[in-house]
Amino acid sequence: MSSSHSRTLLALAAGLAATTAYHAAAIAQEAQASGEVRRVDAAAGKVTIKHGAIADLQLPAMSLVYRASPDLLRDIKPGDKVTFTAKREGDRYVVTKIRK
């Protein structure tokens, strides 16, 4: 194998490793925030929260519908001020912890 070919393979392997690490970090990315609950649909596992910017998730200030386990939403109602932990799963945002 030529040295040029070896360098190309090494560069491709390094690029693949960097891309894989980037995607793993994006998938595992979590952030804590606070906001106000606007809507709750516990049966569907959805909660709408109005919050400030969440830099770790690259979200501006907004109202966003999050997915959540129905058990997490049991005592949550519109108007509640909450702190929560959320993460990105593909193209969805999921609340993993929430408290008043």
Short mmCIF file of the C-alpha atoms (twelve columns), coordinates in Angstrom:
data_MODEL
# 
_entry.id   MODEL 
# 
loop_
_atom_site.group_PDB 
_atom_site.id 
_atom_site.type_symbol 
_atom_site.label_atom_id 
_atom_site.label_alt_id 
_atom_site.label_comp_id 
_atom_site.label_asym_id 
_atom_site.label_seq_id 
_atom_site.Cartn_x 
_atom_site.Cartn_y 
_atom_site.Cartn_z 
_atom_site.pdbx_PDB_model_num 
ATOM 1   C CA . MET A 1   0.000   0.000  0.000  1 
ATOM 2   C CA . SER A 2   1.359   3.430  -0.907 1 
ATOM 3   C CA . SER A 3   1.985   6.060  1.757  1 
ATOM 4   C CA . SER A 4   -0.525  8.330  0.017  1 
ATOM 5   C CA . HIS A 5   -3.183  5.624  0.274  1 
ATOM 6   C CA . SER A 6   -2.304  5.056  3.958  1 
ATOM 7   C CA . ARG A 7   -2.632  8.768  4.710  1 
ATOM 8   C CA . THR A 8   -6.022  8.859  2.979  1 
ATOM 9   C CA . LEU A 9   -7.251  5.891  5.023  1 
ATOM 10  C CA . LEU A 10  -5.985  7.461  8.246  1 
ATOM 11  C CA . ALA A 11  -7.707  10.751 7.404  1 
ATOM 12  C CA . LEU A 12  -10.978 8.945  6.657  1 
ATOM 13  C CA . ALA A 13  -10.749 6.994  9.917  1 
ATOM 14  C CA . ALA A 14  -10.047 10.172 11.893 1 
ATOM 15  C CA . GLY A 15  -12.994 11.922 10.232 1 
ATOM 16  C CA . LEU A 16  -15.302 9.007  10.974 1 
ATOM 17  C CA . ALA A 17  -14.186 8.932  14.619 1 
ATOM 18  C CA . ALA A 18  -14.764 12.685 14.979 1 
ATOM 19  C CA . THR A 19  -18.204 12.462 13.348 1 
ATOM 20  C CA . THR A 20  -19.196 9.538  15.565 1 
ATOM 21  C CA . ALA A 21  -18.031 11.387 18.694 1 
ATOM 22  C CA . TYR A 22  -19.945 14.518 17.637 1 
ATOM 23  C CA . HIS A 23  -23.177 12.585 17.077 1 
ATOM 24  C CA . ALA A 24  -22.795 10.695 20.350 1 
ATOM 25  C CA . ALA A 25  -22.369 14.006 22.203 1 
ATOM 26  C CA . ALA A 26  -25.420 15.488 20.480 1 
ATOM 27  C CA . ILE A 27  -27.534 12.446 21.343 1 
ATOM 28  C CA . ALA A 28  -26.445 12.410 24.971 1 
ATOM 29  C CA . GLN A 29  -26.700 16.178 25.406 1 
ATOM 30  C CA . GLU A 30  -28.809 17.209 28.409 1 
ATOM 31  C CA . ALA A 31  -29.558 20.541 29.968 1 
ATOM 32  C CA . GLN A 32  -31.355 21.942 32.985 1 
ATOM 33  C CA . ALA A 33  -33.756 24.842 32.658 1 
ATOM 34  C CA . SER A 34  -36.764 26.476 34.243 1 
ATOM 35  C CA . GLY A 35  -40.010 27.696 32.813 1 
ATOM 36  C CA . GLU A 36  -43.772 27.787 33.049 1 
ATOM 37  C CA . VAL A 37  -46.011 24.903 32.051 1 
ATOM 38  C CA . ARG A 38  -48.545 25.953 29.404 1 
ATOM 39  C CA . ARG A 39  -50.228 22.614 28.586 1 
ATOM 40  C CA . VAL A 40  -50.102 19.043 29.842 1 
ATOM 41  C CA . ASP A 41  -51.311 15.908 28.074 1 
ATOM 42  C CA . ALA A 42  -50.091 13.195 30.430 1 
ATOM 43  C CA . ALA A 43  -51.903 10.435 28.518 1 
ATOM 44  C CA . ALA A 44  -50.000 11.365 25.342 1 
ATOM 45  C CA . GLY A 45  -46.760 12.003 27.242 1 
ATOM 46  C CA . LYS A 46  -46.527 15.669 26.204 1 
ATOM 47  C CA . VAL A 47  -45.922 18.889 28.115 1 
ATOM 48  C CA . THR A 48  -45.612 22.404 26.691 1 
ATOM 49  C CA . ILE A 49  -43.163 24.576 28.598 1 
ATOM 50  C CA . LYS A 50  -42.427 28.274 28.021 1 
ATOM 51  C CA . HIS A 51  -38.761 28.815 28.864 1 
ATOM 52  C CA . GLY A 52  -35.792 31.074 28.295 1 
ATOM 53  C CA . ALA A 53  -32.906 30.174 26.005 1 
ATOM 54  C CA . ILE A 54  -31.300 26.778 26.666 1 
ATOM 55  C CA . ALA A 55  -27.802 27.133 25.235 1 
ATOM 56  C CA . ASP A 56  -26.740 23.510 25.807 1 
ATOM 57  C CA . LEU A 57  -29.602 22.349 23.582 1 
ATOM 58  C CA . GLN A 58  -29.229 25.270 21.166 1 
ATOM 59  C CA . LEU A 59  -32.794 26.409 21.851 1 
ATOM 60  C CA . PRO A 60  -33.847 30.067 21.897 1 
ATOM 61  C CA . ALA A 61  -36.458 31.309 24.369 1 
ATOM 62  C CA . MET A 62  -39.777 29.774 23.314 1 
ATOM 63  C CA . SER A 63  -42.724 27.583 24.178 1 
ATOM 64  C CA . LEU A 64  -41.927 24.020 23.166 1 
ATOM 65  C CA . VAL A 65  -43.773 20.719 23.325 1 
ATOM 66  C CA . TYR A 66  -41.605 18.143 25.080 1 
ATOM 67  C CA . ARG A 67  -42.141 14.420 25.348 1 
ATOM 68  C CA . ALA A 68  -42.211 13.041 28.892 1 
ATOM 69  C CA . SER A 69  -43.159 9.896  30.725 1 
ATOM 70  C CA . PRO A 70  -46.791 10.139 31.900 1 
ATOM 71  C CA . ASP A 71  -45.540 9.373  35.440 1 
ATOM 72  C CA . LEU A 72  -43.410 12.539 35.398 1 
ATOM 73  C CA . LEU A 73  -46.449 14.632 34.481 1 
ATOM 74  C CA . ARG A 74  -48.813 13.216 37.091 1 
ATOM 75  C CA . ASP A 75  -48.689 16.270 39.414 1 
ATOM 76  C CA . ILE A 76  -47.848 18.932 36.810 1 
ATOM 77  C CA . LYS A 77  -50.504 21.383 35.626 1 
ATOM 78  C CA . PRO A 78  -50.703 24.521 33.463 1 
ATOM 79  C CA . GLY A 79  -49.359 27.581 35.254 1 
ATOM 80  C CA . ASP A 80  -46.821 25.629 37.341 1 
ATOM 81  C CA . LYS A 81  -43.340 27.139 37.531 1 
ATOM 82  C CA . VAL A 82  -40.951 24.227 37.050 1 
ATOM 83  C CA . THR A 83  -37.312 23.308 36.769 1 
ATOM 84  C CA . PHE A 84  -36.589 20.471 34.395 1 
ATOM 85  C CA . THR A 85  -33.915 18.454 32.696 1 
ATOM 86  C CA . ALA A 86  -34.331 17.864 28.986 1 
ATOM 87  C CA . LYS A 87  -32.396 16.107 26.271 1 
ATOM 88  C CA . ARG A 88  -32.540 15.843 22.522 1 
ATOM 89  C CA . GLU A 89  -33.432 12.437 21.066 1 
ATOM 90  C CA . GLY A 90  -33.197 12.662 17.311 1 
ATOM 91  C CA . ASP A 91  -35.584 15.439 16.321 1 
ATOM 92  C CA . ARG A 92  -37.510 15.390 19.632 1 
ATOM 93  C CA . TYR A 93  -36.895 16.982 22.993 1 
ATOM 94  C CA . VAL A 94  -37.605 14.870 26.051 1 
ATOM 95  C CA . VAL A 95  -38.052 15.920 29.668 1 
ATOM 96  C CA . THR A 96  -36.253 13.407 31.898 1 
ATOM 97  C CA . LYS A 97  -36.853 15.212 35.226 1 
ATOM 98  C CA . ILE A 98  -39.313 17.878 36.274 1 
ATOM 99  C CA . ARG A 99  -40.252 19.476 39.585 1 
ATOM 100 C CA . LYS A 100 -42.295 22.407 40.836 1 
# 
